[in-house]
């Protein structure tokens, strides 16, 4: 099929949203009552819903409600992000909100796998450096943050830091092979030919 969208992810650049803290679990990212959704449509409205409500109740503003961070494409966080249950709704909600890369100290394994399978780059950096990046964004929300998978760097203004990502996931993002649907439809004539040979498809 021609005209396929390029699904390669080599660099994500944009404003960032600081979500400071360690062990932020999927129950907080996407509360359990939203798991009954048949599709993932609309989940972006419920990211950190309970935390956001709690912040409003005490007269504070949650980062996901802060006007300074609206439209951000990079999330900056701490250690063990996405721990807890394996719900795919958590990375789905984050991705649908507009986050295309997460910069943290470390990630829960299942969250990492679910996120990268959506094309969301999750890169790790040293704790002190992640804290420094969060402070830069908090002080100057207009700062453009670039996650460069090719160079394995994160850049913010004049600062840059080395980041890491498991090689297989990084290569899949850069090659575009994270997107199973695009890979399937890239040669759909072969899919049709295979389907035509299957008796349980053509024999009824």
Secondary structure, DSSP 8 states (H G I E B T S, - for coil): --S------SEEEEEEEE---S--BHHHHS-GGGTT-SS-TTGGGGTTHHHHHHHHHTT---GGG-GGGTT--EEE--SSBTBSS--THHHHHHHHHT--EEEES-B-HHHHHHHHTTT-EEEE--HHHHHHHHHHHHH-TT-EEEEETTTTEEEETTEEEE-B--HHHHHHHHHTTT-HHHHHHHTHHHHHHHHHT-HHHH--
